[in-house]
Amino acid sequence: MRHPNHQQPHLHNSQHRLYFAAGITLIYAAIEASVGWWANSLALLSDAGHMLTDTSALLIASLGAWLAQRRPTPRHSYGLGRAEFLAALINGLLILIMVSIVIINAIERLQQPLPVQGEVVSTVAFIGLALNVLVLYLLGHSETDLNQRAAALHVLSDLLASIVAILSGLVIIFTGWTVIDPLLSLLIVAFILYSTLRLLREVLHGLMEGVPLGLSLTAIGTEMAARPGVLSVHDLHIWSLTSQRFALSAHVVLLDLNQWDDILDDLRHMLLQHYGIDHVTLQPETPARVVRSEDC
């Protein structure tokens, strides 16, 4: 059961946390990529790519929160909140390109291993691990929403990737087995690919106006039909305006149209409190009208 989305009093402070986290993550991703290129470490390069995806996730969360506050216009009557889905789609496709490049390079490194500076790899990856802990701390103490929690999951997976890069450097230092670098890089890519495919699935679901994840069309229709004064509900549709704002439309069959104002207030209150649906459009009907519609 979802709860209504209330605007937080510290929303701007929350967005500042996201921007700060994205900024330091992006800066370190650039540093890690440069060092990884210099040290011939594919593990560092792939970890830098993963940190870049974290930056994108943080910026997408900030963009979504900002666009959700934009007022609707005559040209965009729902506002611009769905731009969040488009940004996430573009981001996901770019990640897939990055993953493909890392996989190709890893295969080449497995066939023709290159010398890797294990000390540099471990040192840089350890700094990255500390940075990810800091970013998780920032996100964990902000006014979190669904976007921010998704961004935190990105950072958590990158934290694991930093641990893998540290292990790669240590193995190279003590054994000289440089093949571990592309092998662990493929492991990092697997984490990225899994997260990206899940992201793209949710984005495409939203763009196709699917029922928001976590909501059941059948359960909501049943609860609506069980409210006082309601005989049945049909032509029920639920979709996402943004990742945090949902819309619903339906035809509600009543015994007495004179009770419609009270029934409408009751249904709107229930949908907001139980499912977080705040954009509701309902059309009242009598049983006789439904029969006539079915005969047409």
N, C-alpha and C positions, 0 to 999 in steps of 0.2 A: 504494500500500500504506500502510495506516494503522499507527500505532504506539500502544501502550497509553497510556491516560491515567493518569499518576501524579499524586498530589496534591503540589503544589509546597510547599516549606517556607516560602515567602514569600507564600502565598496571601492572607493578610490585608493585607499591604503592597500587593499588587496591587489588591485591592479599594479600598483607600484612595486609590490613584492614580486609579482610575476615578471614585470619588466626588468627588475634588478637581477632576478634569477636567470632570465634569458640572456641578459647582457654578459654576465660573468661566464655562463656556460658557452656562449658563442666565442668569447675571447679565448677561453681555454681550448675549445675545439680547434681553433686556428693554430694555436701554439702546438697542440698535440699532433696535428696533421703535419706541421712543418718538421717537428722532431722525428716523427715516424718516418717521413720521407728521407731525412738525413741518416737515420739509424737503420734504414732498410727493414723496418718493422711493420709488417702488414697488420699485426695485432693492434698496434697503436693507430694505424691509419683507419682500420675498421671501427675501432673504439671512438676515434674522432668523428667518424661519420655517424655513429650512433648518438654522440653528444649533439651533433648538428640536428638530428631528429628530435632530440629533447628540446633544443632551442625552438624548433618549429612548433612543437606541441605547446610550449609555454606561450609563444606569440599567438598561436591560434586561440588559446584560451583567453588571452587578453583581448584579441580582436573580437571574439564572440561576445565577451562581456560588454565591450564598448558598443558594438553594433546593436546589441539587445536594448540599449538605452536610447537609440535613435527613434525619433518620433515618426510614425507613418506619414506618408505624403500622398497627395492625389495620384501620383505616378506609381508609388510603392505603398499600397494600402496596408500591407502587413509589416511594413518596415523593411530593414535590410538584414535581419537576423539570419536568413538562410545563406548569406555569404560565408558564414562559418563553415557550412558543408562544402561549398566550392573550394574554399581555402584548404580544408582538410583533404579533399580529393586531389588537388594539385600537389600538396605536400606528400601524400601517400605515393603518387606516381613517381615523384622525384626520388623518394626513398627506394622504390623498386629499381630504378636506374642505378642508384648508388650500390645497392646490393648486388646487382648483376656485375658491376665493375669489380667489386671485391672478390666475388666468386671466381671470375676469370683470372684475376691476379693470383689468387690463392692456388688455383690449379697450376699456373705457370711456376709458382714458387715450389710446389710439391715436385714438379718435374725437374726444375733447375734451382735448387736451394741457394740462397745468397747469405753471406755473413751478416749476422744481426748483433748489435751491441746490447747485450742483455742488461748491463747496468743501467744504461739510459732508458731502456724500455721499462724496467721495474720502477725507477725513480719517477718518471713522468706518469706512469699509471698509478703510482701511489698518491701523487698529488691530485690526480683526477678522482681517485676514490674519496679523498678528503673533500674535494669540491662537491661531489655528488651528495655527500652527507650534509654539507652546508645547505645545498639547494633543497634537499628533502626537509631540512629543519625549517627553512623559509616557507615552504609550501604547507608544511604541517601546522604552522602557527598563523596562517592567513585565514581570512573568512572564506573557507573552501566551498566550492560547488562541484558539480559533476565535471566540468571542464578541468578544474584544478586537480581533482583527484585523478583524472585520466593523465594529466601531465605528470603528476607525481609517480604514477605507475611507469611512465617512460623513463623517468630519472632513476627509479628503483632498478629497472632492468639494466640501465647503463652502469649502475653501481656494480652489478654482478659482472658486467663486461670488463670493468676496470680490474676486478679481482682476477679475472681470467688473464688479462694482460700482464698483471704482476706475476702470476704463476708462469707465464711464458718466459718472462725475463729471468726468473730464478732458475728455471730448467736449463736455459741457455747458459747461464753463468756457471752452473755446477756440472753440466754434462756436455755442453757444446752442441746439443741436438737442436739445430736451427729449424728442423722440419716442424717442431712444435708450434712455431709462430703461425704458419698458414693453417695448420690444423685447428688451433684455437680460434683463429680468425673466422673459420667456417662455423665454429660453434657460436661466436658472437653474431654472425650473419643469420644463423638460425633463429636466435632470439629476436633480432630486428624484423626478419621476415614474418615470423608468427605475429608479432605486435602490429605490423603494418597491414597484414591481410585482415586481421580483426578490425582495425580502424577503417579500412576500405569497405568492409562488409557493412559496418554501421553507417558509414557515410552514404553509400549507395542506397541503403534501406531508407535513410532519411530523405534523400533526393527523390526517391520513388514514392514518397509520401506513405510509407508503411506505418503500421501502428507502432508507436514508440516502444522500444524494448523495455520490458518490465510491466507493460500494461496489457490487459487481456480484453479484447473487444467483447467476447462472450460474457465475461464476468461483469464488466461495466454495464452492458445492456441488461443483464439480469437484475442488477441492483437498481438500475433506473426504473425498470418495469415493476419492481416491488415497492416503490415509493407510494405513499397514500395518494389516491386519486388517479393513478396511472394504470391503464389497462394493458398496454403493450408499447413496445418501442421497435421501430423499423427504420431502414435506410440510415443506419448508424455508421458514422465515419469518424476516425480519430487519426490525426497526423501531427507532425512536428513543425512548428514555426521556427524554432531554434532548438538546440540540444536541450534546453531547459524550459521551453515554453510550448505547450501543447494546445491543439484546437480540436473541437468536437462539434459535429452537426448531426441532427437526428430528427425524425418525425415521432411525435409523442401522441399516442391515442388516449383520449380522455372520455370519461363518462359525462362530465359536466364542464363545458367550456367556461362557465362563470367562475370556476375555481382556478383558472389558468395562472393568474398572477401569483397566487400562493404556491402553486405547484412549480412554477418556473423558478421562484426564489429558492424553494427547497432543493430542486435538482441542481441549480448552480452552486449552492452551498455545498452539497454533497460531493459534486465532481471536483470542486476546488480543494476541499478538506481531505477527501479520501485519495484522490489521484493527482492533484496538482494541476488540473486542467482549468485554465482561467479564461480561455476564449471559447465561449459556448454559444451555439446558434441552434435553437429548437423551434420546430414548427408544430403547433397543436392541431390535432385532427379528431374528428368524431368517428365512431365505428361505421356509421353510414357512409362517410366520405371514403374510408378505406375500402369498403365493398365496391363503391362506384369506380374507384381507381383500378381495382383488380379486374373489373369487368371490361375495362377499356382495352 
